[in-house]
Amino acid sequence: MIFTISAKDKKSHARAGRIKTDHGSINTPVFMPIGTLGTVKAINVRDLEREVKARIMLCNTYHLYLRPGLSVIKKAGGLHKFNNWKGPILTDSGGYQVYSLAKIRKITEKGVSFQSHIDGSAQLFTPENVITSQRVLGSDIMMAFDDCTDYPCEYDYAKKSMELTHRWLKRCVRQFDKTKPIYGHSQALFPIVQGSTYKDLRTESAEVIAEAGMAGNAIGGLSVGEPEEIIYEMTDLVCSILPENKPRYLMGVGTPVNLLEAISLGVDMFDCVIPSRNGRNGMLYTGKGIINIKNKKWQRDFSPIDKESKASASREYSKAFLRHMMLNKEILASQISTLQNLSFYTELMAKAREHILKGTFEAWKRRMIPKLRTKL
């Protein structure tokens, strides 16, 4: 994996770059649609590529490990052949999913033992088998196994959790170095900064992660309930420590406003369920503001959902029609709304990149944020 920076904004830490993988290049800043089970809910890979114009998909090791299982995906020839996605894939290690299973998991030095949410069977994730699993999946970018903490979190627990993440990282790197890709394309490993909301812990973790010398780095453990100001404060701190010549990935964040603010702090990569999940529930993101399509005010509005969108569905269907579909729980409503939101996120990232290249990012960001917060 090769990362190059094309331009840096003079009034912020925003940068425009490109990540080159064996499955194609990705312009940054980039938002990665979440295809947890190998697919983004409600839309197929053809529309994800042609309509959304996504260049990378995020899939989840935890869910794919449990079902359909690694043996099925290996038999298919890897995740790319299994789901027919031709572009790059990033796989989350499953650490966050294990974190969310607090009532049915146990964390030890060895790893995390937990019960499958599907059939209750006993399972064990270790740094070693998580790396091996991602070798089988064949993702272009794999994530290290980490321990994610709640918010709020006591300092002593956050410190112990961070130190465990660092010890696990060493084991992940050893396993990564002693194994090889299975399907003929290269794979990169990203470690994850932890430390909750404590500046000294975040500083220590960022330094440890930077010293690991991997192809890219991620910032985890944020957007778990803390105020936005803390997200930005911790992100700013960590980005000031992580190396400039490698991509920085802020995990699980966020709203369009969150993305622009984080780009200005030096973040290159994002993922979040917000655009797809909120879309399926009737919340649409547009260049003029946020629409709750279920509201009665759209009942007789026959104008396009978003005439400025590059997604054809957003230009061809009216707000009134989408409201009708949504209220009647038609599957088409989820498809249209997901296409709209993911297309909007992709276009927002493309515009941010364009303004970074022009040297006008900060002025554009200041104009955009009030619009992005407006509820229509």
C-alpha positions as CSV (number, residue, x, y, z in Angstrom):
1,M,0.0,0.0,0.0
2,I,1.3,3.4,-1.0
3,F,0.1,6.8,0.4
4,T,1.0,10.0,-1.2
5,I,-0.1,13.6,-0.3
6,S,-1.0,15.9,-3.2
7,A,-1.8,19.1,-1.3
8,K,-2.0,20.5,2.2
9,D,-4.4,23.3,3.3
10,K,-2.5,26.4,4.5
11,K,-5.1,27.4,7.1
12,S,-5.7,24.0,8.7
13,H,-4.2,20.5,8.8
14,A,-6.4,19.2,6.0
15,R,-4.7,17.3,3.3
16,A,-5.6,15.7,0.0
17,G,-3.9,12.4,-0.8
18,R,-4.1,9.1,-2.5
19,I,-3.9,5.5,-1.2
20,K,-2.8,3.0,-3.8
21,T,-3.7,-0.7,-3.3
22,D,-3.7,-3.7,-5.5
23,H,-7.4,-3.3,-6.0
24,G,-7.3,0.3,-7.0
25,S,-6.5,3.8,-5.8
26,I,-8.5,5.8,-3.3
27,N,-8.5,9.6,-3.2
28,T,-8.5,11.1,0.3
29,P,-10.3,12.4,2.3
30,V,-12.5,9.3,1.9
31,F,-15.7,8.0,3.5
32,M,-16.0,4.2,3.5
33,P,-19.5,2.8,3.3
34,I,-20.1,0.0,5.8
35,G,-20.8,-3.4,4.3
36,T,-20.8,-5.3,7.6
37,L,-21.7,-8.7,6.2
38,G,-20.0,-8.1,2.9
39,T,-22.7,-5.8,1.5
40,V,-24.1,-2.4,2.2
41,K,-27.7,-2.8,3.4
42,A,-30.3,-2.2,0.7
43,I,-28.0,-1.6,-2.3
44,N,-25.9,-3.8,-4.5
45,V,-22.2,-3.4,-5.4
46,R,-23.0,-2.2,-8.9
47,D,-24.9,0.8,-7.5
48,L,-22.3,1.3,-4.8
49,E,-19.7,1.7,-7.5
50,R,-21.7,3.5,-10.2
51,E,-24.2,5.6,-8.3
52,V,-22.5,6.2,-5.0
53,K,-19.0,6.1,-6.6
54,A,-17.5,4.5,-3.6
55,R,-13.9,3.4,-4.0
56,I,-13.5,1.3,-0.8
57,M,-15.9,-0.7,1.4
58,L,-15.6,-1.6,5.0
59,C,-16.5,-5.2,6.1
60,N,-16.5,-6.8,9.5
61,T,-14.3,-9.7,10.6
62,Y,-16.5,-10.6,13.6
63,H,-19.7,-11.0,11.6
64,L,-18.1,-12.8,8.6
65,Y,-16.2,-15.1,10.9
66,L,-19.5,-16.2,12.5
67,R,-21.5,-16.4,9.3
68,P,-21.0,-17.6,6.6
69,G,-17.7,-18.6,8.2
70,L,-14.1,-18.4,7.0
71,S,-14.1,-21.7,5.2
72,V,-16.9,-20.6,2.9
73,I,-15.1,-17.3,2.0
74,K,-11.8,-19.1,1.5
75,K,-13.6,-21.6,-0.8
76,A,-15.0,-18.7,-2.8
77,G,-11.5,-17.3,-3.3
78,G,-11.7,-14.5,-0.7
79,L,-14.1,-11.7,0.1
80,H,-13.7,-9.8,-3.2
81,K,-14.9,-12.8,-5.2
82,F,-17.5,-13.8,-2.6
83,N,-19.3,-10.4,-2.7
84,N,-18.2,-9.3,-6.2
85,W,-16.7,-6.0,-5.0
86,K,-13.8,-5.2,-7.3
87,G,-12.4,-2.2,-5.2
88,P,-10.3,-2.1,-2.0
89,I,-11.8,-3.6,1.2
90,L,-10.9,-2.7,4.8
91,T,-11.9,-5.1,7.5
92,D,-12.5,-4.1,11.1
93,S,-10.9,-6.6,13.5
94,G,-14.1,-7.2,15.4
95,G,-12.8,-5.4,18.5
96,Y,-15.6,-2.9,18.6
97,Q,-18.2,-5.6,18.1
98,V,-16.7,-7.6,21.0
99,Y,-16.8,-4.4,23.0
100,S,-20.5,-4.1,22.4
101,L,-21.1,-7.6,23.7
102,A,-20.1,-6.5,27.3
103,K,-22.7,-8.9,28.9
104,I,-21.5,-12.0,27.1
105,R,-17.7,-11.6,26.8
106,K,-14.6,-11.9,29.0
107,I,-11.4,-10.0,28.3
108,T,-8.1,-11.7,29.3
109,E,-4.4,-11.3,28.3
110,K,-4.9,-14.1,25.8
111,G,-7.9,-12.4,24.0
112,V,-11.6,-12.2,24.3
113,S,-13.9,-15.1,24.9
114,F,-17.6,-14.4,24.0
115,Q,-20.8,-16.0,23.0
116,S,-22.0,-15.9,19.4
117,H,-25.0,-13.6,19.0
118,I,-26.3,-16.0,16.5
119,D,-26.4,-19.4,18.3
120,G,-24.7,-18.7,21.7
121,S,-21.7,-20.9,20.9
122,A,-18.5,-20.2,22.8
123,Q,-15.9,-18.3,20.7
124,L,-12.4,-16.9,21.3
125,F,-10.8,-13.9,19.5
126,T,-7.0,-13.5,20.0
127,P,-4.7,-11.1,18.2
128,E,-3.3,-14.1,16.3
129,N,-6.5,-15.6,15.0
130,V,-7.9,-12.1,14.1
131,I,-5.0,-11.5,11.8
132,T,-5.2,-15.0,10.4
133,S,-9.0,-14.4,9.8
134,Q,-8.3,-11.2,7.9
135,R,-5.7,-13.1,5.8
136,V,-8.5,-15.5,4.8
137,L,-10.9,-12.6,4.1
138,G,-8.3,-11.1,1.9
139,S,-8.9,-7.4,2.8
140,D,-6.6,-4.8,1.4
141,I,-6.4,-3.1,4.8
142,M,-6.7,-5.1,8.0
143,M,-7.1,-3.7,11.5
144,A,-5.2,-4.7,14.6
145,F,-7.2,-6.3,17.5
146,D,-7.8,-3.7,20.2
147,D,-9.8,-3.2,23.4
148,C,-12.3,-0.3,23.2
149,T,-13.5,1.4,26.4
150,D,-16.9,2.9,27.3
151,Y,-17.5,6.6,28.0
152,P,-17.2,7.7,30.7
153,C,-14.3,5.5,31.7
154,E,-12.2,5.5,34.9
155,Y,-8.6,6.5,34.3
156,D,-7.1,3.3,35.7
157,Y,-9.3,1.1,33.6
158,A,-8.6,3.2,30.5
159,K,-4.8,2.9,31.1
160,K,-5.0,-0.9,31.6
161,S,-7.1,-1.2,28.5
162,M,-4.7,0.9,26.4
163,E,-1.7,-1.1,27.6
164,L,-3.5,-4.4,26.8
165,T,-4.2,-3.0,23.3
166,H,-0.5,-2.2,22.9
167,R,0.5,-5.7,24.0
168,W,-2.0,-7.2,21.6
169,L,-0.6,-5.0,18.8
170,K,2.8,-6.6,19.2
171,R,1.2,-10.0,18.8
172,C,-0.8,-8.8,15.8
173,V,2.4,-7.5,14.1
174,R,4.3,-10.7,14.8
175,Q,1.4,-12.7,13.3
176,F,1.2,-10.3,10.3
177,D,4.9,-10.7,9.7
178,K,4.9,-14.5,9.9
179,T,1.9,-15.0,7.6
180,K,1.5,-14.1,3.9
181,P,-1.5,-13.0,1.7
182,I,-3.4,-15.9,0.4
183,Y,-4.9,-14.5,-2.9
184,G,-1.9,-12.9,-4.6
185,H,-2.6,-9.2,-3.6
186,S,-0.8,-7.3,-0.8
187,Q,-2.4,-6.5,2.6
188,A,-1.6,-3.6,5.0
189,L,-2.1,-3.6,8.8
190,F,-3.3,-0.5,10.7
191,P,-2.9,-0.3,14.5
192,I,-5.4,1.6,16.6
193,V,-4.8,4.4,19.1
194,Q,-6.8,4.1,22.3
195,G,-6.7,5.9,25.7
196,S,-10.3,7.1,26.2
197,T,-10.6,10.9,26.8
198,Y,-7.3,11.3,28.7
199,K,-4.7,13.4,27.0
200,D,-1.7,11.7,28.6
201,L,-3.0,8.2,27.6
202,R,-3.9,9.4,24.1
203,T,-0.4,10.9,23.7
204,E,1.3,7.7,24.9
205,S,-0.9,5.5,22.7
206,A,-0.3,7.6,19.6
207,E,3.5,7.4,20.2
208,V,3.4,3.6,20.6
209,I,1.2,3.2,17.5
210,A,3.5,5.5,15.5
211,E,6.6,3.5,16.5
212,A,5.0,0.3,15.2
213,G,5.8,1.6,11.7
214,M,2.7,0.2,10.0
215,A,1.4,1.4,6.6
216,G,-1.4,3.5,8.2
217,N,-2.8,4.3,11.6
218,A,-6.3,4.5,13.1
219,I,-7.9,6.5,16.0
220,G,-10.4,4.3,17.9
221,G,-12.4,4.6,21.1
222,L,-14.1,7.9,20.1
223,S,-17.8,8.6,19.2
224,V,-18.9,6.2,22.0
225,G,-21.0,8.9,23.8
226,E,-18.6,11.7,24.6
227,P,-19.3,15.3,23.5
228,E,-18.2,16.4,20.1
229,E,-15.7,18.8,21.5
230,I,-13.8,16.0,23.1
231,I,-13.8,14.0,19.9
232,Y,-12.1,17.0,18.2
233,E,-9.7,17.6,21.1
234,M,-8.5,14.0,21.1
235,T,-8.3,13.8,17.4
236,D,-6.3,17.0,17.1
237,L,-3.9,15.7,19.8
238,V,-3.4,12.3,18.2
239,C,-3.0,13.7,14.6
240,S,-0.2,16.0,15.9
241,I,1.7,12.8,16.9
242,L,0.9,10.3,14.2
243,P,3.3,10.5,11.2
244,E,2.2,12.8,8.4
245,N,3.3,10.5,5.6
246,K,0.8,7.8,6.5
247,P,-3.0,7.8,6.3
248,R,-5.0,8.6,9.4
249,Y,-8.3,6.8,9.9
250,L,-10.9,8.1,12.5
251,M,-13.1,5.1,13.2
252,G,-16.9,5.3,13.6
253,V,-17.2,9.1,12.9
254,G,-19.7,10.5,12.0
255,T,-22.0,13.3,10.8
256,P,-21.2,15.4,7.8
257,V,-20.1,18.2,10.2
258,N,-17.9,15.8,12.1
259,L,-16.2,14.7,8.9
260,L,-15.4,18.3,7.8
261,E,-14.1,19.2,11.3
262,A,-11.9,16.1,11.5
263,I,-10.5,16.7,8.0
264,S,-9.4,20.1,9.1
265,L,-7.5,18.3,12.0
266,G,-5.6,16.0,9.5
267,V,-7.8,12.9,9.2
268,D,-7.9,11.1,5.9
269,M,-10.3,8.2,6.3
270,F,-13.8,7.7,7.9
271,D,-16.5,5.2,8.4
272,C,-19.9,5.3,10.1
273,V,-23.3,3.7,10.0
274,I,-25.0,7.1,10.2
275,P,-25.7,7.7,6.5
276,S,-27.1,4.2,5.8
277,R,-28.9,3.6,9.1
278,N,-30.4,7.1,9.2
279,G,-31.4,6.9,5.6
280,R,-33.3,3.7,6.2
281,N,-35.2,5.5,9.0
282,G,-36.1,8.5,6.8
283,M,-33.3,11.0,7.5
284,L,-31.7,12.4,4.4
285,Y,-28.6,14.5,4.0
286,T,-28.7,17.1,1.2
287,G,-26.6,20.1,0.2
288,K,-29.3,22.4,1.6
289,G,-29.8,20.6,4.9
290,I,-31.3,17.6,6.6
291,I,-34.7,16.2,5.6
292,N,-37.0,14.0,7.7
293,I,-38.8,12.5,4.7
294,K,-41.6,11.2,7.0
295,N,-42.8,14.7,7.8
296,K,-46.2,15.6,6.3
297,K,-44.7,18.8,4.7
298,W,-43.2,16.5,2.0
299,Q,-46.5,14.8,1.2
300,R,-47.2,17.0,-1.9
301,D,-43.6,18.0,-2.7
302,F,-43.0,16.6,-6.2
303,S,-39.5,18.1,-6.6
304,P,-36.5,15.8,-6.8
305,I,-35.1,14.4,-3.5
306,D,-31.8,16.2,-4.2
307,K,-31.5,17.7,-7.7
308,E,-27.8,18.5,-7.1
309,S,-26.9,14.8,-6.3
310,K,-25.0,12.8,-8.8
311,A,-27.1,9.7,-7.8
312,S,-29.8,9.3,-10.5
313,A,-32.3,8.0,-7.9
314,S,-32.1,11.3,-6.0
315,R,-32.9,13.2,-9.2
316,E,-35.5,10.9,-10.6
317,Y,-37.7,10.3,-7.6
318,S,-39.7,13.0,-5.8
319,K,-39.8,13.7,-2.1
320,A,-43.5,12.9,-2.1
321,F,-42.9,9.5,-3.7
322,L,-40.1,8.6,-1.3
323,R,-42.3,9.7,1.7
324,H,-45.0,7.4,0.4
325,M,-42.6,4.5,0.0
326,M,-41.1,5.1,3.5
327,L,-44.4,5.3,5.3
328,N,-45.5,2.0,3.7
329,K,-42.2,0.4,4.5
330,E,-41.4,-0.5,0.9
331,I,-37.9,-1.9,0.4
332,L,-37.4,0.7,-2.4
333,A,-37.5,3.4,0.2
334,S,-34.4,2.0,1.9
335,Q,-32.6,1.7,-1.4
336,I,-33.3,5.2,-2.5
337,S,-32.5,6.8,0.9
338,T,-29.3,4.9,1.3
339,L,-28.2,5.8,-2.2
340,Q,-28.9,9.5,-1.4
341,N,-27.0,9.6,1.8
342,L,-24.0,7.6,0.7
343,S,-23.8,9.6,-2.5
344,F,-24.0,12.8,-0.5
345,Y,-21.1,11.7,1.8
346,T,-19.0,10.7,-1.2
347,E,-19.6,14.0,-2.9
348,L,-18.9,15.9,0.3
349,M,-15.5,14.2,0.5
350,A,-14.8,14.9,-3.2
351,K,-15.7,18.6,-2.7
352,A,-13.5,18.8,0.4
353,R,-10.6,17.3,-1.6
354,E,-11.2,19.8,-4.4
355,H,-11.1,22.8,-2.0
356,I,-7.9,21.5,-0.3
357,L,-6.3,21.3,-3.7
358,K,-7.4,24.8,-4.5
359,G,-6.4,26.1,-1.1
360,T,-9.9,27.2,-0.2
361,F,-10.9,24.5,2.2
362,E,-11.3,26.4,5.4
363,A,-13.5,29.2,3.8
364,W,-15.6,26.5,2.1
365,K,-15.9,24.5,5.4
366,R,-17.2,27.6,7.2
367,R,-19.9,28.2,4.6
368,M,-20.9,24.5,4.5
369,I,-21.3,23.7,8.2
370,P,-24.4,25.9,8.8
371,K,-26.1,24.3,5.8
372,L,-25.2,20.8,7.0
373,R,-26.8,21.6,10.4
374,T,-30.0,23.0,8.9
375,K,-33.1,20.9,9.4
376,L,-35.5,21.6,6.4
